[in-house]
Amino acid sequence: MSVDKLTCQELIELVTEYLEGALPPTDRARFERHLEGCVDCNHYLDQMKRTIRLTGRLTEASLAPQAKNELLKIFRDWKKR
């Protein structure tokens, strides 16, 4: 990756690696510099963190049987589409 400014699109593409701590130091610095001046990307990052936190609480037992069956059907049929 180059040393120039990170675009919003690039940040979106790198957010998972950032949250997992997998970005090389140079890219992490570019990512964080971009966040210093971009309100929208800060909102996006916060939304991703919230999503991870909330979905991490879901368990198979917490799903209603009907919801579980619907999800399984969707996943089974996914490749058929």
MOCOR-V149141 format. One record per backbone hydrogen bond with DSSP energy under -1.0 kcal/mol. CO is the residue of the C=O (numbers start at 1). NH is the residue of the N-H. Records with the same first field share a line. If there is no record, write none. Layout:
CO=NH ; NH
//
This chain:
7=11
8=12
9=13
10=14
14=18
15=19
16=20
17=22
18=21
24=28
25=29
26=30
27=31
28=32
29=33
30=34
31=35
32=36
34=37
38=42
39=43
40=44
41=45
42=46
43=47
44=48
45=49
46=50
47=51
48=52
49=53
50=54
51=55
52=56
54=57
55=58
60=63
64=68
65=69
66=70
67=71
68=72
69=73
70=74
71=75
72=76
73=77
//
